[in-house]
């Protein structure tokens, strides 16, 4: 799977979960380990994803926070947080579908990466947050077989390296007879029975 397609599938998976969050759940506490925001709520988590979506067109154009950050203090969620997120998601999706110039470098706060690797980073955040949010809020969700295959191709080979950076918790031994989703989640340390 191409890395940009992996991003699009992961982004769609996250949106499918976000679109099913009950508005009342946005005020619920979210896990502190998901963010540096003190005492986070799920609205804070949604803001983080809206912020990330808002940045996608600029990242694809080779810009970084060092060039200026118009989004950090902006009201990205407004009175209808999920619809606001969806609009940002639509814009990010369109930018990815337009493609990037050969040799484009994604300039993240933690380093510069070739576009293919950058797409994998962006997809990782989205895919596993989709699963974690759904699990925490009781939203029925499963990673698609195509997304599982793409994550196994682009992410799992780097899991140990990324684990050293604090991206993933320790790997978990999969239970006997584990399905593909469970084996993937064990490889990145997220599986819970």
C-alpha positions in Angstrom: 0.0 0.0 0.0 1.3 3.5 -0.8 2.0 5.6 2.2 -0.5 8.3 1.2 -3.2 5.7 0.9 -2.3 4.4 4.4 -2.8 8.0 5.6 -6.2 8.3 3.9 -7.4 5.0 5.4 -6.2 5.9 8.9 -7.7 9.3 8.6 -11.0 7.9 7.5 -11.0 5.4 10.4 -10.4 8.2 12.9 -13.2 10.3 11.4 -15.6 7.3 11.6 -14.9 7.1 15.3 -15.0 10.9 15.9 -18.3 11.2 14.0 -19.9 8.7 16.5 -18.7 10.5 19.7 -21.7 11.7 21.6 -21.5 15.4 22.3 -21.9 14.7 26.0 -18.7 12.5 25.9 -16.6 15.5 24.9 -16.6 16.7 28.6 -15.5 13.3 29.9 -11.9 13.0 31.2 -9.5 11.6 28.7 -6.3 9.6 29.6 -3.5 12.0 30.6 -0.9 9.9 28.7 -2.7 10.9 25.4 -1.7 14.6 25.7 0.4 17.2 27.5 -2.8 19.2 28.3 -3.4 19.0 32.1 -6.6 17.2 33.1 -7.7 16.6 29.5 -11.2 16.0 28.3 -12.2 14.3 25.1 -12.8 17.8 23.7 -9.1 18.4 24.3 -8.3 15.2 22.4 -10.7 16.3 19.6 -8.9 19.7 19.5 -5.6 17.9 19.1 -6.9 16.0 16.1 -8.5 19.1 14.6 -5.2 20.9 15.0 -3.3 18.0 13.4 -5.8 18.0 10.4 -5.5 21.8 10.1 -1.7 21.4 9.6 -1.9 18.7 6.9 -2.0 21.0 3.9 0.9 23.1 5.2 3.0 20.0 6.1 2.4 18.7 2.6 3.7 22.1 1.3 6.9 21.7 3.3 6.0 24.2 6.1 6.5 23.7 9.8 5.5 25.4 13.1 8.8 27.3 12.8 7.2 29.2 9.9 4.4 30.4 12.2 1.5 28.6 13.9 -1.9 30.2 13.2 -3.8 27.2 14.5 -2.5 26.7 18.1 -4.6 29.5 19.7 -7.4 29.4 17.1 -10.9 28.2 17.9 -10.8 25.2 15.7 -13.9 23.5 17.2 -16.5 26.3 17.6 -20.0 25.5 18.7 -20.2 22.3 16.7 -16.9 20.5 17.4 -17.4 17.4 15.4 -18.7 19.2 12.3 -15.7 21.6 12.6 -13.3 18.6 12.8 -15.0 17.1 9.7 -14.5 20.3 7.7 -10.8 20.3 8.6 -10.6 16.6 7.8 -12.2 17.3 4.3 -9.5 19.9 3.6 -6.7 17.5 4.7 -8.1 14.7 2.6 -8.3 16.9 -0.4 -4.7 18.0 0.1 -3.4 14.5 0.4 -5.3 13.4 -2.8 -3.7 16.3 -4.7 -0.3 14.7 -3.9 3.0 16.1 -3.1 6.0 17.1 -5.3 8.8 14.4 -5.5 11.3 14.9 -2.8 8.9 16.7 -0.4 10.1 16.7 3.2 7.5 16.7 6.0 8.9 19.0 8.7 7.4 17.9 12.0 8.3 19.4 15.4 10.4 16.3 16.2 12.3 16.2 12.9 12.2 16.2 9.1 11.1 13.1 7.2 10.6 12.1 3.5 7.0 12.2 2.5 6.5 8.5 2.6 7.8 8.2 6.1 5.9 11.3 7.1 2.6 9.8 5.9 3.3 6.7 8.0 3.8 8.9 11.1 0.6 10.7 10.5 -1.3 7.5 9.8 0.0 5.9 13.0 -1.3 8.6 15.2 -4.7 8.5 13.5 -5.2 4.7 13.3 -4.3 3.9 16.9 -6.1 6.9 18.3 -9.2 5.7 16.4 -9.0 2.4 18.2 -8.1 3.9 21.6 -10.9 6.5 21.5 -13.5 3.9 20.4 -12.4 1.5 23.1 -12.4 4.1 25.8 -15.9 5.5 24.8 -17.5 2.1 24.0 -17.9 2.9 20.3 -18.0 -0.3 18.1 -14.9 -0.2 15.9 -12.5 -2.5 14.2 -9.5 -1.6 12.0 -10.2 -2.7 8.4 -8.1 -5.5 6.9 -6.6 -3.0 4.4 -5.6 -0.6 7.2 -4.1 -3.5 9.3 -2.1 -4.6 6.2 -0.8 -1.1 5.6 0.2 -0.6 9.3 1.9 -4.0 9.2 3.8 -2.8 6.2 4.7 0.7 7.1 4.6 0.9 10.9 5.3 -2.5 12.6 8.8 -2.8 11.1 9.7 0.5 13.0 7.7 -0.3 16.2 10.8 -1.1 18.3 12.6 2.0 17.1 9.5 4.2 17.7 9.0 2.5 21.1 12.4 3.9 22.2 11.0 7.4 21.4 8.0 6.8 23.6 5.5 6.4 20.7 4.4 2.9 21.7 4.3 1.0 25.0 6.0 -2.4 25.3 4.9 -5.1 22.9 2.5 -7.7 24.2 2.5 -11.4 23.5 -0.6 -12.1 21.4 -3.1 -14.6 22.8 -3.4 -18.0 21.2 -5.5 -17.8 18.0 -5.3 -14.0 17.9 -6.8 -12.4 14.8 -4.9 -9.9 12.6 -6.2 -6.8 14.5 -5.2 -8.3 17.9 -1.7 -9.3 16.6 -1.2 -5.7 15.3 -2.3 -4.2 18.5 0.0 -6.5 20.5 2.9 -5.5 18.3 2.4 -1.9 19.2 1.5 -2.6 22.9 -2.1 -1.5 22.7 -4.1 -4.6 22.9 -6.4 -5.2 25.9 -8.8 -8.1 26.2 
